[in-house]
Amino acid sequence: MLKVQQRIATLTVQAPRIHIYPFSRLVNAPATKWEKLISDLEEKQRVVYLYYQPVREAIVKLTAAESIDRDGIYAEMSQRASHVVHTRTQNPIRDNQKCFECYEKIFLPQVSSFEESLLKVPQVEGTFFNGVILKGLPHMIVRDRRRRKRFVYLYPSDWKDHELDAYMELLTIIVESEFGADSADIWCMGLKSGKTIPRPRSKSRSRQACRDAAKHFKRMVDAGILSS
């Protein structure tokens, strides 16, 4: 048993690491385009993350607050959004405010209690999956009106269906491994649409696509074609 554990630990240390945002874009992309995709996505991931960081942190703070200072949270979020780097056609203050207001109006009333923020939880090890280490977590844990534990993913974007499908399958893999939960426990809140994106079960075709992508990603890293 000890030898098995040592072997698993060795494999984990040697495994390439990748965040599920860029990896989700590789799942359905031709492998010949992976190198350029990863390069583009690493920069894009940082920009996208920072663009909506004010509203993510404001929503978690609002949900966790025992004595709600809604106006103070909203003002702080708006102030932080004003410093976000953006293009001439973007308006981060407006976009963050709209997402906050959507959550406050539609999703917050469906939350019965706050359990834990996962925004700044350090992922020292990540989640081992088919030869790679997946990085990424939901944003917080709450209880819904039925007192069921839910792992909230705040979704402020408008991705293509196959991109969101791959991301949610990878997030399911992490939730299964790290929390012993399943896809039905993930609460993907569409902060633009105001709708929950349901995923009642893991999709076998999506899971296999993730396995195949992980296997190929590790092979390309081991060959020195990609870096992790």
C-alpha positions in Angstrom: 0.0 0.0 0.0 2.8 2.4 0.9 4.6 1.7 -2.5 1.3 2.5 -4.3 1.0 5.7 -2.4 4.6 6.7 -3.1 4.1 5.9 -6.8 1.0 8.1 -6.9 2.8 10.9 -5.2 5.7 10.6 -7.7 3.3 10.7 -10.7 1.6 13.7 -9.2 4.8 15.6 -8.8 5.8 14.8 -12.4 2.4 15.7 -13.9 2.1 18.9 -15.9 -0.2 21.6 -14.4 -2.8 23.6 -16.2 -5.8 25.8 -15.2 -9.2 24.6 -16.4 -9.9 27.8 -18.2 -7.2 27.4 -20.9 -7.5 23.6 -20.8 -11.2 23.7 -21.5 -10.4 25.5 -24.8 -8.0 22.7 -25.8 -10.5 19.9 -25.2 -12.3 20.4 -28.5 -9.5 22.1 -30.4 -7.2 20.4 -33.0 -3.9 19.5 -31.3 -2.0 21.3 -34.1 -3.3 24.6 -32.7 -2.7 24.0 -29.1 0.7 25.8 -28.8 -0.7 29.0 -30.2 -3.9 28.6 -28.2 -2.1 28.2 -24.9 0.0 31.2 -25.6 -3.0 33.4 -26.4 -5.2 32.0 -23.6 -2.6 32.5 -20.8 -2.7 36.2 -21.4 -6.4 36.3 -22.0 -7.1 34.3 -18.8 -5.4 37.0 -16.7 -7.3 39.8 -18.4 -10.7 38.1 -18.1 -10.0 37.1 -14.5 -9.2 40.7 -13.5 -12.0 42.2 -15.5 -14.7 40.6 -13.4 -12.7 40.1 -10.2 -14.5 43.1 -8.5 -17.9 41.6 -8.9 -16.9 38.1 -7.9 -15.4 39.4 -4.6 -18.4 41.7 -4.0 -20.9 38.9 -4.5 -19.0 36.6 -2.1 -18.8 39.4 0.4 -22.5 40.2 0.1 -23.5 36.6 0.5 -21.3 36.1 3.5 -22.3 39.3 5.3 -24.1 38.9 8.6 -25.0 42.6 8.8 -25.3 43.6 5.1 -23.7 46.9 4.0 -24.9 46.5 0.5 -24.3 50.0 -0.6 -20.7 50.0 0.8 -20.0 46.7 -1.0 -21.4 48.0 -4.2 -19.5 51.3 -4.0 -16.2 49.5 -3.3 -16.8 47.1 -6.2 -17.5 50.1 -8.5 -14.4 51.8 -7.4 -12.2 48.8 -8.0 -13.8 48.2 -11.4 -12.8 51.8 -12.4 -9.2 50.7 -12.2 -9.6 47.6 -14.4 -7.6 47.6 -17.6 -10.0 47.5 -20.6 -10.3 48.4 -24.3 -12.1 51.5 -25.6 -15.3 49.6 -26.2 -15.5 48.0 -22.8 -17.1 49.5 -19.6 -15.9 47.5 -16.6 -17.9 49.6 -14.1 -21.2 49.0 -15.9 -20.4 45.4 -16.6 -19.5 44.6 -13.0 -22.5 46.5 -11.7 -24.9 44.7 -14.0 -23.6 41.3 -12.9 -23.9 42.3 -9.2 -27.5 43.5 -9.7 -28.4 40.4 -11.5 -27.1 38.2 -8.7 -28.7 40.4 -6.0 -32.1 40.3 -7.7 -32.2 36.7 -9.0 -29.8 34.4 -7.3 -29.3 35.8 -3.7 -32.9 35.2 -2.8 -32.4 31.5 -3.6 -29.5 31.2 -1.1 -30.5 30.2 2.4 -27.0 30.4 3.9 -23.3 31.0 3.2 -20.8 28.4 4.0 -17.4 29.2 2.6 -15.5 31.4 0.1 -13.2 29.6 -2.3 -11.9 32.7 -4.0 -8.5 32.8 -2.3 -8.1 29.1 -1.3 -4.5 28.1 -2.2 -4.3 25.1 -4.5 -1.0 23.7 -3.6 -1.6 20.3 -5.1 -4.5 20.7 -7.5 -6.5 17.8 -8.8 -4.8 14.9 -10.5 -6.6 13.7 -13.6 -5.4 11.3 -16.2 -1.7 12.4 -16.0 -2.2 16.1 -15.5 -2.9 18.4 -12.5 -6.0 20.6 -13.0 -6.1 23.9 -11.2 -9.3 25.9 -10.5 -12.2 25.9 -8.0 -15.8 27.1 -7.7 -16.1 30.6 -6.2 -18.0 29.8 -3.0 -20.1 27.2 -1.2 -23.7 28.0 -0.1 -26.9 26.2 0.9 -29.9 26.7 -1.4 -33.5 27.1 -0.2 -33.7 23.3 0.1 -30.7 23.4 2.4 -28.6 21.5 -0.2 -24.9 22.3 -0.3 -24.1 24.0 -3.6 -20.7 24.8 -5.2 -21.2 28.2 -6.9 -19.6 29.1 -10.1 -20.2 32.8 -11.0 -20.5 32.9 -14.8 -20.3 36.5 -16.1 -19.3 35.6 -19.7 -20.9 34.4 -22.9 -18.8 31.5 -24.0 -19.6 29.1 -26.9 -21.6 26.1 -25.8 -18.8 23.6 -26.3 -16.4 25.8 -24.3 -18.8 26.1 -21.4 -19.5 22.3 -21.6 -15.8 21.5 -21.4 -15.2 23.9 -18.5 -18.1 22.6 -16.5 -17.0 19.0 -17.0 -13.5 19.9 -15.8 -15.0 21.7 -12.8 -17.1 18.6 -12.1 -13.9 16.5 -12.0 -12.5 18.9 -9.4 -15.6 19.0 -7.3 -15.8 15.2 -7.4 -12.2 14.8 -6.3 -11.9 17.7 -3.8 -15.3 17.7 -2.2 -16.9 14.3 -2.9 -19.8 16.1 -4.7 -21.1 15.7 -8.3 -22.1 17.8 -11.2 -25.7 18.3 -9.9 -24.2 20.1 -6.8 -22.5 22.8 -9.0 -24.6 25.9 -9.2 -23.5 27.8 -12.4 -25.1 31.3 -12.1 -25.4 33.1 -15.4 -24.8 36.7 -14.4 -25.6 38.0 -17.8 -28.6 35.9 -18.6 -30.0 35.7 -15.0 -30.4 31.9 -15.5 -28.9 28.9 -13.9 -27.0 26.8 -16.4 -28.1 23.3 -15.3 -25.8 20.2 -15.4 -27.8 17.4 -13.7 -25.1 14.8 -14.4 -21.6 14.4 -15.8 -21.6 13.8 -19.6 -19.8 10.7 -20.7 -18.8 12.1 -24.1 -17.4 15.3 -22.5 -15.6 13.3 -19.8 -13.9 11.1 -22.5 -12.9 14.2 -24.4 -11.3 15.6 -21.3 -9.4 12.4 -20.7 -8.2 12.3 -24.3 -7.1 15.9 -24.0 -5.3 15.4 -20.7 -3.4 12.4 -22.1 -2.4 14.3 -25.2 -1.4 17.4 -23.2 0.9 15.3 -21.0 2.4 13.6 -24.1 3.2 17.0 -25.7 4.7 18.4 -22.5 6.8 15.3 -22.0 8.0 15.7 -25.6 9.0 19.3 -25.0 6.4 20.6 -27.5 4.4 22.4 -24.8 5.4 23.8 -21.4 3.2 23.8 -18.3 
